[in-house]
Amino acid sequence: MDFLEPLETRTRGVAVLDALAAMIERAGLKVGDRLPPEISLANTLGVGRSTIREALNRWEGLGIIKRRRGDGTYLAARVQTSRSLVPTMIRLEGEALIRLIEVRRALEKDVVRKAAINATPAQRAEISRLGDILIADVDARRNWHKSDFAFHGAIYEASGNPMFGQILQRLDAALERSSESPFGRDDFGLDSFPPHRELADAIVAADPDAAVAAINKILDLVEADVRDIITG
């Protein structure tokens, strides 16, 4: 607690999270260490306990902390304040997104492989059609989120195991992004969309190895975009 100072105003959100990140770094807390109780953090920062809880909820959604009922709050990921012009919270969001991409990669490779093997002729045709719609939306600078959801949903269905789609969608929804986050904008990850055509073609051709190569290319491009943002 010696590494916290009261905030000049009862600031919510980013200011509280930045203060907590600075406290963790200055105190030398490591992954697995316990954070001070919420009430102590609130009193020291001069904010309400609900503000601290809201901030910690956001960190929990990013996988930065882990709460253990009746035991306390523990650091689950490395926290370091930014050394560049990129705000600390944006960098922490980006690092959480990179961890999510790692999990997605492990699952998505199996999904697209199974889809390439198991898809029916009708499913292959639908994946190709939805891929065309997605690319057209991106090229026309239209909102592409709905068509992206439909395209990947068709692949999940073609894999023969609907639980893949449920798990992946929940993983993405669990990662909370702030309203100011660059990772939720329509222009984020645009370089990753051309290989979606390669992915669709590989599934249509029943080529599991090409499908895995395409999904790896897609995820590599998204990860590169994240790293460009968080390194400034």
Disulfide bonds with the S-S distance in Angstrom:
none
